[in-house]
Structure formats: structure tokens, C-alpha cells
Amino acid sequence: MGRSSLHILASPYAKLTHAPLEQLAFNRAVDRLWAKDHRLWKPDPTEISNRLGWLSLPQDMLQQVDTLRLLAEETKRNGITDVVLLGMGGSSLGPEVFRASFGSQKGYPNLWVLDSTVPGWVKSVTKAIQPARTLFLVASKSGGTIEVMSLFAHFWHLLTRTKGNQGGRQFIAITDPATGLERMAKDYGFRQIFSNPADIGGRYSVMSLFGLVPAALLGLDVQRLMARAANMADQCRVVERIERNPGVYLGVAMATLAKAGRDKVTVMASAPINSFGLWAEQLLAESTGKEGTGLIPVAQEPVLVPRNYGHDRFFIYLRLKGAKNAILDRQVRALSQGGHPVLQFDLKDLYDLGAEFFRWEYATAVAGHLLGIQPFDQPNVQESKDNTNRVLEGFKTNGRLPDQAASSPKQVAAELISHMKPGAYLAILAYGMPSKPFEAAIRRLRKTLVQHHHITTTFGYGPRYLHSTGQLHKGGPNSGIFLELVDRMRPDLVIPEQPFSFGTLAQAQAVGDLNSLQTHGRIALRVSLGANPVATVQAITNALVPPRTIRRAASKRRQLRRR
């Protein structure tokens, strides 16, 4: 089977798209979407009419190109070695894709995307930089996110006690107009304030200033990136032969397959752009996971043979020309030949990510229409924030966090197995410090779950996921099983001028989200990672391997020794 056959859905899945494509054409959905007609989603325009500014970003942001180029060149000329972005969710995941995919261009500073309150993570970035030669981006649409403000307090305290610092001149704010962050930036004498258009939701903001400022500082050609997005936007205006509209086709494919039971949108990508799945994950989950329905995005899951997957999968492959794709090409073809629905998008170079960002945003809006939900609000995100605040208020009063029951690895494995069923997914939520050994252990855990239990897996770091997939967890279909893995948070790190530390804040966020999940009737379990997080994850993995598999492996080893 050639690669070209994966650019459209194969039979029998192609037939599912015919009726919705005709429906969209009959309802003039493309013209109405570009006209920003809120009635495509809901009769009430609230959080729709004022959230469609992303449609015109490929043109609107061109006026910022010179400003961004000047900022990047001045930063380079001034000897800045590092840029640290303090942001969450939509403010951080787009820049993370740019960082991981492009890297820093020659002569430009390193970019650190810090979207965690886990003290070890904050400390690792702190140790990696030279504060006096670092530029800090404080990015928040609302302008008052607790994680971002806590991180700002930490780095402001660090910087102002560093010899040769320039104070506020080493900070840049990216926010909506008239926010608390904008006022704070003026008070602290920030070097620059980028005021983003207010009619763009965080998860649709990658091609706005939230994504383009860090992209420019990495040395990327912002104008080239926007040109690719503009070209895709033009293609998404196609109304004749609507199936040739790339955004419409992806949106229809995702929505119709979800209605047919294949709601696990599994994103695979060539190694250089593998981080794209994390951005797509927050876009799909937060946009569609509500009213008991939604697309369940899966990013960076190990790819296995077709028989390991259930009948709830839809695979999408982003193939970068020139990357080492041979193994993934074979795996994707096998999935298609094995009867799973597969779509493939070809990128000629890294700058085609600009086109893909727009395609997926447009497709998500189309999918929302077909699923009967509006994809621009996030009604359940505030719950975990409120729970976190209640836990922190309790800590301020009595000096300790509420006790939380934590299961042993064997206990949690047994309970997970008892709840696994066709169509379910397991969300692994780690409040811990990333490292290569830890992430390798998580990959082994996910592989074991797919291989032996045929269950979909997702993985996210807390508190990052609270601003992305957290909406889906509470507002989407009740098919999730949730496993919190919580670090000891030692050694801890103080937050200047706060009665609680980073470790306390992270623990409170974990407790708050667990309470929120349980309130919604979700199956939610907690395991303490203890002194050896890798060993704890491995113990869970070992307990999930069926006894017959262990016996079979032992028998094979004995046979090999006899030889």
C-alpha cells in the first residue's frame, strides 16, 4: 500500500464522511465560520463571538513581524544566552513545539518553557541559566494565573539579588489588554509589554504573540511561518468540492469517527516534530471535552502492532520530509492494512507546522459543530482551581495539607485492571520531575497497558494538564480512568511573599484535581512516587503484566539457557 492512499480515509470509513460533508455544504458552514457566525455552535454568542480572532491571525500578525525581528536581534546582540517562558496551557505548549522542533538557531538564546510548580523542575531551570544574561517571558492571557505569578515571584527574587542584573528590563509580558499582568509589568518596569488580541482563546493562540514572541527569540523566520499558515487558511476557504477543504475534512473525519466509537484521536509524528501531539492534545481535549462528549487525543504513545489496539482508535500521522521515517512508515501502513482508520499529512519542512496549527484549529471548530458543542469555552477548568484554592486556604489556617490515601503499586494495578473495559482510556497524571529514566519508565507502563490490556493511554505532567486535558477529564465522556503519580516534593522551594511553597502548591493542585475528578464520578487513584519514582512506576508496570505472560517469558528464557 503506497503512502498516498493514507491521505484520505479508506473504505469503509470514507463512507461515514459523505453525509456530514453534504450537510456542511448545504448549511454553508464554511462561509458562516469565516463570517464568525456563532450560531454554528450555539444560539448564545457568549465565549464564541469574542473567541474567533484566530481566523485572521495569519494576516493580522504580519504587522508584528518587524517588531519581533527587532526584539530578536537586540536580544542576540545584548548577549542574552537564555529565555525562560513562564506560562501554562495555551501560553506554553505552542512555544514548546517551536523549541523542541526547531531548537535555537545559531547565535540565538536557548528557550526554557517552564510550566510547572514542582520544585525540582523549577530548580532545574534555575540552575541551568545565568540570571543576569536571561530574558524572562511572563505569559498569561488572564494575567493572574497562580502558577505564572508564583514563578515570576521566584525569578524576580533571584534576579534582583544577582550581580549585574537589569531588573525589569529582563522581563517581557505577553497578555491580553488591561489585565493585572499588564499593570504589574508597568509597575515593575518590564522591558516590553506585548498586548495580544483579546478575541483569541489560549489554546488557539499559538500563531498569536503568545507563540510568535518565543519563536522569534529562537531565531525563527516568523514571516515564513505565517505565510504557511496563511496558505492553509486560504485552502480552508474552499466551498466547492468541500471534501478538498483540508480543515473541513479533518474535522469531519474526527467527529464522524468519534460518533462511530473511534473517539481516541492518536497523533503520531516524525521524531523532530513529535511534540506537536502535545499541542494538538490540549486543543482537542479542552475544545471538545464537554457536555459528556468529546475527542480523546493521544500523544506520544508507543506505536505497536495493529492487534494490540481496540476498535476505538483513529490514527493521524504527521510525516516530515527528510526525517528518519522508515520504521514509522511501516508501522502506519500496518495499522491501515490492519483495518484501522488512518490519515497522513506530509510536511515538506519544519515551517509547515504553521500550516498544521491552522488546519487543526479550523478542524476543531468544525468537529465542535458536528458534535453539537461549542469549542471555545472551558466550563470545568475552574473547578480544580477552586479546589486548589480551598486546599491552600486550609493550609494557611492549620499549616498542613489534607491527608490523602495512596495505594501501593500492586494495589493500584489490581484496581486498574478491574476497571479496564473496551472503549476506556487511562490518563497517567504525574506531579513530578521529568527525566529520561522517568519518561522511559512511563513509556514502558503505557506499552504494557496497550499490549496486554488493549487500553488507550495518555500521559501528562501536572499542573500543566489542568490547563489542557483537564477539561476533557471532567466534562468529556465518562470513559476515563485516572492515575495520579505524586512526587514527595523534596527538597522544596519557597515562593517569595507566600505562606506556602512550590511543593505545597503542587500538592494542593494534585489534591484539588483528584477531588474534582471524584466529584464527577470518575475513577481516580493516587500513588506516591516515593524516594525512587522510576522504581515505583516500574513496580506498577510489573504488576500489570498477566501471569501467563510472565510464565511464557520464563519458559523461553529456560529454553534459551538449555541451548
N, C-alpha and C positions, 0 to 999 in steps of 0.2 A: 504493500500500500504506500503510495507516494505521499510526501508531506502536503501537497496541495489539496488533497482530499480532506484535510483536517481544518480547512479554513471555513467550512460551513458544516453544520450538523449533518451527520449521516442518517440514513433511514434506520429505524423508524422514527427517530427523534425529530427529524426535519418536518414531518407532517404536523407535529404539535404546534409549530410556529405559524402555520398558514393562516388559521383563523384570527389569532391576535394581530398579525401583521395587517390583515384586511381590516380589522376593527380600528387599528390606529390610523390607517389611511382614510377610512370612512369618517372618522371623528376629527380629521385634520389635526392630529395630535402634534405633529412636528411643527406646523405653523403656530399652533397655540402655545407650545412650550417656548418657542423663541419669542412669542409675544408676551410671555410671562403671565399666562392665564392661570390663576390659582385654582380654578375650577377643574383642572385636570386631576387634582388630587382631593381637594375638599371644598365644600361651599364657603367655609370660613377662611379668609385670607391670612389669618394670624400665623406668623412664622413661616409663611410661604412667599407672599408678595415682597417681603423685605429680606429674602434669602436666595434670590436668583441672580445676584450680581456676578456670579462665577461665569455666566454665559458670555459676558462681554470682556472678560479678563484678557484674552489674547490680544485684543486691540487696546484696551484701557491701560494695560501695564507698559505699553511701548513708550509712553510718555515718561516712565520712570527709568528707562534704560541708561540715559546719560548720568543721572544721579547715582545709580547703582554702580556704574563703571567708575565714576569719580571716587566713590567711597572705597571700592575695592583697591584702586590704585594708590590712594592715600594710605590705606591700611598696610599695604605691601611696602610702600616707601618708608613708612614710620617704623618698620621693623617689628610689627606685630607677628608673633610666632604662633599664637593660638587664639581661636574664637570659641567661646563656650556659650552655647544656646541653652537658656533656661526656659523651658516650655513644656506643655503637656498636650497629648492628643493631637489634634489638627495642627497645633503650633510646632510640633516636634517630629511627627512621623514623615512628613514630606521632606524636610531637611535631612532626616536620617537616610532617606533613599538617595538623595544627592550625595551625601557623604560616603555612603557605602558603595555606590555605583561608580561615581566619578573619582572620588578621592580629591585631595588638594592638588591643584595644578601647580606646575613648577614655580617656585618663588612665593606662593600664596600660603597663608597660615593653615594649620590643622584645625579641623572643626570637631568639637566635642558636643554631642547632643545629650544633655543631662535632663532626663525626665523621670527622676526617681527621688524618693525621700529615704531610701535605705541608706543608713550611714556609711556602710562600706563603699557603696557606689559613689556617694558624694566625696568621700575621702580619696578614692582612686583618681578622680578627675582633679581634685585639689592638688594632689601630689604630682600629677603629670604636667602641670603648667608652670610657667614663670609669671606670677601675677602681674608684675609691672609691665610685661610685654603681651598681655592678654586683653582682648576685647570681649565684653560680655553683652550678649543679646538677651534682653528680658522680653519675652514674647507671650502675650496673653490677650485674647480677644476681649474678655470681660474686664481684664485689668485688675482682678483681685483674687486669682486662684491661689489657694493656700500653699500649694507646693511651690509655685513660682515665687511667691513673696518670701517663703522660708529660705529658698535657695538664694534669692537676692540678698537677704539679710546676712547669710553666711559669707558670700563672696564680697559684699561691701565691707564687712568687718575685717575680712582677710586682706583686702586690697589696701584699705586706708591705714593698715599697720605695716605695709610693705614699703621699703625704701624706694624712692624714685617713682612712686605712683602718681597718676594724674587725676585721681578722684573720679568724679562723674564723667570726665572726658573719656573714660574707658568703658562707658556703658551706652548702649543704644536701646531704645524702647520700640517695640512693634506692637501696636494695639489699635483698637477702634477709637474714633474721636470721643473726646470728653470723658474718658474713663479715669478711674483712680490712678492707674499706672501712668497715664499721660500727665496728670497733676504731679505725681511723685517724681517723674522724670524731670519736670521743670524745677521742682524744689531742690533736687539733688544735682542739678546742672549736668544732665546727661549730654553727651556729645551730639546726639541726634534723636529725633522722635519721628518714626515713620507711622503716619496715620493711615490705616488701611480702610478701604471702603467698608462701611458698616453693613451693607446688604449681602454679606458673604458669611455663611456658617463656617465654623472652624475646620470641619472635615472636607470642605470644598475650597480650602484656601491655599492649596499648595502652589498654584500659579499666581497668587497674590503676593504682597510684600512679605507675608509670613514665610513663604518658601523662597522667594527671589532674593531677599537680602542675604540669607546664608549661602544661596547658590552663587551669588556674585562674589562674596568674600572667599569662596573656594576657588575662584578664578574661572568660573563657567561663563560661556558666552550666552548671556541672558536673552539677547535678541534672537539668536538662533533657536533657543529653547522655545521662545514664544512663537516663532514662525512655525514650528512643528505643531504647536497647539492650535494655532490659527488655521493651518491646513486641515487638521482634523475637525475643527469647528465648522469649516465650510462643508466638509463631507457630511457632517451631521445635520445639514440643512436639506439634504436630498429628500424630496417627497415623491417624485416619480420612481416607480420600482423601489418602494420603500425598503425592501429587504437589502438594498445596496447601501443603505444608511448605516454606517458601522456602529454608531451609538445605539440606534434603534435595534439592530439585530442582536447585539449583546444583551441589551435589556430584555428583549422578548425571550431570548434563549434562557436567561437566568430565571425569569418569572414563570414561564410555562413549564420548564423542567421542575422548578420548585413545587408547582401545583401538582405535578405528576409524581411527587415523592422524592425527587432528586434535588433537595434543597442544600446539600453540602457543596458549596462552590469552592473547589480545591484548586488553588493557584500554584502552578509550577513555573519556574523561570530559569533561564540560563544563569550560571553561577554569578557573573558580575552584577546582575540585576535581581538577585534573589530577594533582596529587601523590599521589592515592590509589593510583594504579598502582604507585608505588614501594613503598608499604607492602604491597600485595597481592603484589607480586613476591617480596619476602622471605618472606612467609607461605607461598606456594605452593611456591617453589623449595626452601626449607630443609625444609619439611614432607614433600614428596613425592619429592624428587630423591634416590633411594637404591635400592639393590638393582637397578641397571640400568634403572630405570623412572622415571616422574615427569612432572609437568606442567611445561611450559616457559613461564613467564609473560613477557609482553612489555608493557612500559610506555613511554609517551611516544614511540612510533614514529610518524613522519609517516603520515597516512592517505592512501592512494592509491586508484585505481580498481580494481574487482574483478579485472580480468585480470592485474594485477601480482602477485597472491598465488597461492601454491601450494595444494595440497589438504590442507594440514596445519594450517589456521587455524581457530580458534573465537573469534569476536569478542563481547566483552561491553561494553556501553555504559552508563555511569552518567550519567544526564541530570538536571541540576539545573534545577528550575523557575525561570524568570526570568533565566537566563543567556542569552548570545547563542549560541543553539544552531542557527541556521538552516543554516549550512554543514555542521556535523557531522551534523545530522539527515539532510540529503540524502545525505551520504557513507555513513551507516549503512544507509539504505534501499537505496542502490545495492548495497551488499555483500550484503544479504539477497536482493534481486532477482537478483543475480549468482550465487546458488546457495551462498553461504557460510552456515554456521550463525551466528545472531546472537541474543543475549539483551539485553534492555534493562531496566534498573532505574531507576525515577523517584524522585528525591529532591525533596521539597517545599521544603526549605531546608537550610542547612548542617548543622543539628543532626541531620539524618537520617544523617550519617556515623556516628553512634553505632550506628544500626541496621545499617548496612552492615558495620562492623567485625565485629559479632557474626555476621551472615549468612555472611560469608566464612570466619570461623574455624570455624563449625559445618560449612559445606560442605567445608572442607579435611579435617576429621575424617572426614566421610562418604566423600569421594573416596579417602582413605587406606585405608579399609576395603575399598572396591571394587577398588582397585589391588593389594591384598594387602600393603601396607607399613604400618608404624606411623609416624604423622606427628609424633611428639613428640621424637624424638631427632635427633642430627646427627653421625653416626659419622665423617664425613670432614672436618669443620671443623677438628679438632685438628691434622690433618696439616700444613696451611700454617703454623699457629702453631709447630709443632715445627721445621719447616724454617726459619722466620724466626729462631727462637732459635739454630739451628745456624749460620746465616749471621752473626748478631750475635756469637756466641762466637768465630767465625773472625776477625771484625773486631777484637774485643778483643785477640786474640793477635797478629795481624800488621798491624793498622792499615789494612786495605783490604778492600773487598768483592770477591767473585769476579768475574772478567771475564765479561761476558755478550755473546754475539753478537747484534747488532741488524741487521736488514735495512733496506735503503733503501726508500722509498715504492714505487718501481717494482717492486723485487724482491718485496716483501710482497704487492702487488696481484696479481702473476702467480701467486704461490703460493696466495693465497686463491682465485683463480679455478680453479686446478687441483683444489682440494678441495671446491668447491661442488657439491652434488647435491641432488635433491629430498628434502625432509624434514630437511635440515641447518639449523642456525642459527649465526649469527656473533655472538659475545659480544665487544663492544668494552670493554676494561678500562683506564680512564685513571687513572694515578697523576699527577695534575696539578692545576692551579689552575683552578677554574671561572670562566668569564667569559662574557658574552653572545656575543662573537665566537667563542670556542672552541666553545660549545654550538651555535651556528648552523652551524659547520663540521661538527660531529658529526651534526647533523640532515641536512645535505646528503649526508654519507657514507652514512647509513642509507637515505635516499631513493634514492640511486644503487644501492645493493645490492638493495633491494626492486624498484625499477623495471626495472633491467637484468638482474639475476641471479635475481630472484624468490626470494630467500632471506630468512628471518626474521632480524631483528637485535635485539639487546639492548644496553643501554649501562649501565655502572656505574662509579662512581668507586671507586678503591682508596684505602685499605684497607676502605672501607665494605662493598663487595660480599662481602668474605671472611666477613662475619658474616650474609650473607643468601643471595645466589645461589651462593656458593662451594660449598655442599653439593651443589647440583644439578650444578655443573660437573664434580665428581669422582665423585659417586655416582649420577648420573642416566644416561639413555641416552647412548651414545657417538655423539651426532649433532652435537656442538658443535665449532666452530672458534673459537679464542681469539686475540684480538689485543690484546697489551699495548702501551699507549702510555705511555712513561715520561718524565717531566719531568727536567730537569737538576738540580732541587732547589737552584737558586741564585737569590738568596743563601740560605744555610742558616740554621738557628736551633738554638741549643744546647738540650739538655734538662738542666735543673739536676741535678747529682749523678749524671749518667750519662756513661759514656765514649763514647757515640755521640749524634749529633744527630738532629733530626727528619728531616732529609733522608736520613741513613743508615738510620734505622728504616724510612722509606717505601721506600727502595731495597731493603732486606732483605726487606720484605714482598712486593714485586714479584718478586724473585728466588725467594723461598720458594714462592710460589704457582705460578710458572712451572715450577719443579722438580716440584711436586706434580702439576700437570696432565700433564706429560710422563711421570711415573711411571705414571699411569693410562692411558697410551697416547693421550692427547688431542693434537690438532693445535694447537700453541701457538706463536705468533710474537711477536716483540718489536720495537718500533720506538722509537728515541729521538726525543722531540719536538723536541729541539734548541732553538736560540735563538728560533725562531718556531713555536710549536705550531700555530697556525692554518694557516700555510703548509704545514706537514708533513701535517696532516690533509687539506688541500685537494689536495696532491700525490697522496696515496693515492686520493682520490676521482677525480681526473682520470684516473689510470691504470686505474681500474675501468670507465670508460666505453668501450663497444665502439667500435672504429674506424669501423664503418659508421654509428654514431650521430653521431660527430664529423663524418664526411663529409656526412651528411644535413643537419646543422645548418649547416655551412659553405655548402652549396649554397643553403639557404634564405636565409642572410644575403646571398649574392651576388644572388639574385633580388630581394630587397628593395631593394638598392642600385640595381639597374637601373631599378626603378620610380621 
